[in-house]
Amino acid sequence: MITTKTGSDAPRVDSPAVWRSSDTAWMLGLYGTAIGAGVLFLPINAGIGGLMPLLMMAVLAFPLTYFSHRGLARFVLSGSQQSNDITEVVEEHFGTRAGKLAALLYFISIFPILLVYGVSLTNTVESFMTHQMGMIAPPRVVLSVTLLAGVIGIVRFGEEIIVRVMGVLVYPFVAVLMLLAVYLIPHWNGELFSTSSIVASAASGKLGMTLWLAIPVMVFSFSHVPIISAFAKSKRKEYGPSLVDQKCCAILKRAHFMMVVTVMFFVFSCLLTLSPQHLLEAKQQNITILSYLANHLGTPLIGVTAPIIAFVAITKSFLGTYIGAKEGFVALVNRTPRIKNQPLKENQLNDLAALFILLSVWFVSTWNPSVLGMIEMISGPILSLILFLLPMYAIHKLPSLKKYRNKNSNTFVILIGIAALSSTLYSLI
């Protein structure tokens, strides 16, 4: 075992085989950031294409998630200063202009996710109040600002509190999500596995097209890009530069295995319960699969628990995403000429970020645009650049990352990134 002096600023270095409570907290934090609105909309997009694309998604889910986030974490860790976030690492390696561009792209890639969660949160509570509680929901302008003020109130307590709150929320969320998936088993109709459905899916000539167009939503559903920078910095401070890569990989593997198993079981259970027509209806209503199940099945248990699960999932994902959005916003503000000459204090930057996020998410939540449209057209392409292509470019360009070159996993990540980016551009045309 490797040991170091225990000063207040000294990194805590230990064997990467030792699993600490902080590792569990971050594993759950990564899971909590990823499993939110994207996952609750994934069955809607995945099921419309039939069984074959869904099976291919199940096969791709773990390598797509693990290899890409591992690459991004390694890129953050390649910075010379352990306190540097992803935008500062880009500036260190590629220059000031690249740093400014990275700060802008990083913020643009994450901020729309908050907008998605704001819309989903408002729609979930509104649907619950209308259909399950028999109430007249308040005007969206009032309901959305009330919900957002409550969630943003939590983030004001700091990053460590956010991670811990998300860790607490994950346990009941996973348990109830799996119980709900099991509860749906008696409602399975088997249409998804019918011979006619499989033949139609394979013979339609659109199998590859369906999978290709679903990749952006799939990327979004398993993405925890907003918290990767904070995760990598925290682990390097805790374990030191020599062991941090091994530890990050171990935490990511466990988090991603947990994601894939729970999410895909939930997705299959939902799709075995509903027909493609039901999924199209849910897409048109712009609500999560859980809210649709609550309205469709009409049973008291599902009616109460499904919206609550959706609310918890979206809330904890909002918390994790807020960390990255605030980080990107602060990076942009600090790079403006006036602020560079007269830097703001950290609490002033945090207050400014909170106010900006509250007002902008409130406006979009009141407007209520299509959630799936926002995922496909805004978050998907820039997330692909940040998550897939930037780390791979850095690995093949930077001497500090040379040891990670010539890996088959790198080729896989690049191909997925190109597929996600081209799919979004094709949808826009």
N, C-alpha and C positions, 0 to 999 in steps of 0.2 A: 504494500500500500504506500502511496506517495503522500507525504505530509509537508506542510509549510508552516511558517510562523503564523500565529493567530493574532494579527493586528486588526484594527477596525477596518482598514482599507484593503487588507490582504485577501486575495481570492481563496475560497475554501476549496482546496484541491483534494480529491479522494479518488478511489478506484471507481471507474464508470460502472462496474458491476453492482455497486451498492446503490440501492434504490431508496431515495429519500421522500419524505412527505411533500417537499417542494416539487419533486418530479411528478408525483401524482397530481398535485394542484395544477401544474402546467399541462399535463396530459389531458385533464378534464377541461382546462381552459381552452386548449386547441379544439377539442371535441365540441365544446359549447359554442365557440365562435362559428364553426362550420355548420353545425346542425341547427338550422333556423328556417327562414322563409324559403330558401332555395330548395331544401329537402322537402318541405311541405308542398312545394309546387312540382317537384321532380316526378311524382307518379302521374301527374296530369300530362306532361309532355312525353314521358317515357311510354305510357300506356297507349297513347293514340297510335303509335307505330306498330303495335302488336308484340308478339312474343320474341321474335328473333333479335330485333334491336335491343330489347330489354336484357336478354341473355348476354349479348355482346357487351352491354354496359356493365353488367355484373362482373364480367371477366376483366374489363379494363379499369374498374374503379380503384382497386388498391394500387397497382403500379402508376396509374395516372396521378393519384393523390400523393403517394409517398415520394416518388422520384422527383416530382416538380417542387414540392415544398422542401425536400432535403436540399435541392440545388439552391433555392432561394436563401435558406438558412446558412449554407456554406458561403454564399456571396456576402451576406451581412457579416459573417465572421471573418472575412478576408480583410476587413478594415484594420488599420494599425491601432486605432483607439477603441477600447472596449465600450465606450459610451456612444459611439457613432451609430446613428440609425441608417436605414437603407439609402436615403438621399445623400447623406454625408459620405457614405462609402462610394457611391457613384461619383461624387465630386472629387474624392481623393484619387480614384483610379482613372477617371476620364476627363477631369477638368471642370472649371467653374460653369461653363455653358451647359455641359452635360448634367451637372448637378442641378441647375435650375430647371432643365427640361425634365429630369427625373422627379424632382419635387412636384412639378405640375402634373405629370402623368400618374405619379403615385397617388396624389390627392384625387385626381379625376377617376382613377380606377376604384377607389374605396368609397368616396363620397356618395356615388349613386346607390351603393349597397345600403347606406343609411336611409336613403330616400325610399328604397324598396321596403325596408323594415318599418319605416314610418307609415307607409301606405298599408302594409299588411297588418300592422298592429291595430290601426284604426278600423280597418275592415273586419278583423276578427272580433273585436269588442262590439262593434256595431251589429254584426250578424248575430252574435250571442245574445245581445240585449233584445233584438227584434224577434228572433225565432225561438230561442229557448226560454227567455224570461218574460216574453210577451209585453215588453215595454216599448215605449216610443223613444228611440235613441236621441240624444241631444244633437243639435246641428254639428256637422263634421268639423266646422271651424272651432267649436268649443271642445268637442270630444278629443280631437287630435292634439290640441295644445295641452290639455289636461294630462293625457297619457304621456306625451313627450316630456313635459316638465317633470313628471314623476320619475321617468327612467333616467333623464339627464341629471336629476338630483342625486342619483346613486353614484354616477361617475365623478361627481365633485369630491368624493371621499378619497380618490386617488387610484392609481393603477393596481396596487397590491390588493385593495379592497375589491376592485372589479374582478380580479382573477379568483379571489376567494368566494365571492358571491356566485360567480359562474360555476365554480367547483361544487358548491352546495346545491345549486339548481340542477346540475347534471344528473345526480343520483336518482332523485324522484322522477326526473324527466325520462331517463332511459328505462326505468322500471315500468312507468305507466305506458310509455310508447310501446314496449314489448308486450305488455298485458293487453293493450288495445289491439295489437296485431294478432295476438292469440284469440282474443274475443271475437274478431271478425271471421275466424275460421268457419263457424257454422253458416256464415253468409256467403262463403265461396261458391261460385257457380261453375267453375271449371272451364268457362268459355275461352279463357286465355290459352289453355292447353289443348283445345279442341283441334282435331285434324284439319278441319276447314280453315280455322284461323291461322294455323302454322303454314299451310299450303298457300293461302292468300298472301300472307306476309312475305314468304320467300319468293313467290311467283310474280309479285306485283312489279318487280324490277326497280323498286324504290327502297330496298333494304339498306343499301349503302347510303343513299340520300337521306333517309330518315335518321340513321345513326349520326351522320355528318352534321345535320342540322340540329341534333340534340346535344352535341358536344358542349356548346357554350353554357347551356343550362346545367349540364352535368359538372362542368368545371366550377361554376358558381356554387352548386349544391355542396361540394366537398371542399370549397376554398376557405382557408383561414389566413390568407395573406395579411390582413390588417394587424394580426397579432404576432406574426413570425419575427419581425424585427425586434420587438420587445422581448420575445421568447429567447432569441439567440443571444441578445445582450445580457439577459439575466443569467443564462446558463454559463456564459463565458466568465462573468463575474464570480459565479459560484464555484466552477470547476477549473478555471484557468484555461489558457490556450491549448495546452497539450492534450486535454481529455474532453474538451467541450464537443468536438465533432462526434465522438463515439456516444456521448450522452444524449446529444440532440437527436441522433439517428435512432437510439433506443426509445426515446420518448415519442418521437414521430411514428415509429412502427406500431407501438401499442395504441396510440391515439387513432391512427388510420385503420388499423384492424378493427378496432371498436366501432369506428364510423361505418365501415363497409358492411360488417355483419348486421348491425342494427338497422341501418338505413335500407339495405337491400331486402331484408326480411319484411320490414314495414312496407316497402314499395310493392313487393309481390303480394302481400296480404291485401293491400288496398285494391290492386288491379284485379285480383281474383274475386273481389266483391262487386266491383263496378264494371259497367260496359263502356265501350268507346264513346257511346252517345252521352253517357253520364259525364265522362271526362271532358268532352267538348262543352257541355253545359257549365261545368265548374270553371273552365277557362273563360267562358263568356261572362260569368258572374264575378271574375277577378278575386276569388277567395281561395284559401288554402284547401287542400284535400281534406283536412280534418273538419273544417267548417262545413264543407259539402257533405261529408259523411254524417255529421250531426243533423243536418237538415234532411238528408235523403233517407236514413234509416229510421229516424223518428223515435228511437228507443231512449228512455230517460237517462240511462247510464252514458251512452255515447253522446247524447245531447248536452250533458253537463261536462263530461271529462274531455271530449275532443277539443272544444274551444279553449279550455284551460291549458291543455298541452300545447296548443298552438301559441297561446299567449306567452307561456313560459319559454318556449323555443325561440320565439322572435325577440323577446326581451333580453335573454342572455346573449343572443347573437348581436343584438344592437350594442350591448355593453362591450363585447370584444371588438366589434368593428369600430366603435367610437375611439378606441385607443389608436388605431391606425389613422383614422380620419383626423384626429387632433394632431397627431404627429405630422401628417402631410400638410395640414393647415399652418401649423407653427413653422414648418420648413419654408413654406411659401412666403409667409409674413417676414421671417427673418432675412429672406433674400431680397426684399424690396430695398431700394437705395436709402430711403428715409429711415427705415428701421435699422439698417446696418450701421448707420451713423449714430443713431440714438436708440440702442437696444431696449426693448421692453422687458420688464421683470417676468419671471416664469408665471406668477399668479395672474398677471395682466394678460399674458398670452392665452392662458387657460380660460380666463373669463371671456376673452374675445372669441375664442374658438367655440365655447359653449353657446354664446349668444348667436353666432353665425349659424351654427348647426341647428339650433332650436328654431330660428326664424325660417330658414330655408326648408327644413324637413316639414315644418308646420304648413308652409305654403303648398308643398307638393302633396302632402297627406290630405289636405282639404280639396285639392284639385282631383285626386284619385285617378291617375293614369294607369294604364295596363302594367301590372307587375312583371308578367312574363316578357312583355315588350321591352321594359327597362332593362331586364336581365340580358336579353338577347342582343339589344342594340347598343347599350352603353357600357355595362360592366364587362360583358364577355370579351370584346376585342382588346381592351386595355389590360384586363387581368391576364390575358394570354401573353401580352408583351412582357409584363412585369414578372409573372410566375414561370413562364416557360422559356421565353427567348432571351431575356436579359441574363439570367444565370448561366445559360449555356454559352452565350457569347463571351461572358466573363471567363468562364472555365477555359475556353479555347484561346483567350487573349492574354490573360494575366499570368505571370510567372508564379504568383503565390497560390494559384489554383491548378497548376500544371499536373499535379498528381491525380487529379480527377478526370483527366482527358482519356480519350479512346475507350470509352465505356459504351456498351450497347444501350444502357439506360439513357445516356445522353441523346442518342439518335431517336429513341422512343419519345422523349420529352419534346424534342424539336418537332417531330412529326405531329404530335398532338397539338402543340402550340400553333403550327401552321394550319392545321385542320380547323381549330377553333376560330382563328382569325379569319380564314377564308370563308368559313361558314357564315360568320356574321356579315362580312362584306357582301356575300351572295344574297343573304336575306334582305339587305338594304337595297339591292338592285331590283 
